[in-house]
Amino acid sequence: MGGVETGGTRVRCAVGTGPDDVRAETTVPTTTPAETLRRVLEFFRAHTEITAVGAACFGPIDLDRSSPTFGRITTTPKPGWRGADVVGALRTLSVPVAFDTDVNGAALAEYRWGAGRGVDPFVYVTVGTGIGGGAIVGARPVHGLVHPEMGHVPITRDSADTFAGACPYHRDCLEGLASAVALSQRWGALPETLPAEHEAWRLQARYLALGVAAIAAVLSPPRIVLGGGVMRAAGLLARVRAETVKTLAGYVRAPDLVPPALGERAGVLGALALAQATLAEAGVQ
Ligand code: ZN
């Protein structure tokens, strides 16, 4: 399988069948779509043994196979990438192409090989520059009208929080209030420089718990992985767990909140899993 995860700053490519069998890997910087995709194709063309390729891509993306813009990135604020035809580029490899969001890819990888094994429904949330969530229901990544955008759920603002919010579309949605960008703008310092006792973390745990409660109310996953750079802050996961229990107020059980098992490779491993799934659906062994 070939797998490619396109991220905001870099694109990871891998050839293999899973976390214990990665036979080749490379990372290319995310520059223009033309330059970036050219280097991705160069890598895969050197591996003629691949029988399918999966792409786990930052979004929003068009997953509707009947749409004229299927396989493209749509309303991203990332300069130059609006309309980028990821699937079109990969189809030049002449193997089946699977396509999904980066977080659905990561969710699928954690579900198959990591912290989500045996858990269904299962949700993977990343809290970094942005906030995104992927969901597995019935062993498959959830698609829909578009695809889940869990980072953009509206949440209740804390009455003491005067920060306007960082989301260019909604201002104070979950991502607008609790992403790394929001933290940096609200406190005037990078999240990794804020000490554990800083007021930022009480508020951060509260906001993330509101997001988790929304996910729990809609999908009822027994377990949710919380990953991404912001979640590496000391003690944050434990505080989100406690706040989630408070937020749900005993009405329903709180899902287990756990760190990812596959680390930064979850996305590209998910792309390998997507490629495998596409071959399985086509009846190819
Ligand atoms: Zn938003």
Boltz pocket constraint, residues with backbone or C-beta under 6 A from the ligand:
constraints:
  - pocket:
      binder: B
      contacts: [[A, 151], [A, 152], [A, 167], [A, 168], [A, 169], [A, 170], [A, 171], [A, 173], [A, 174], [A, 175], [A, 176]]
      max_distance: 6.0
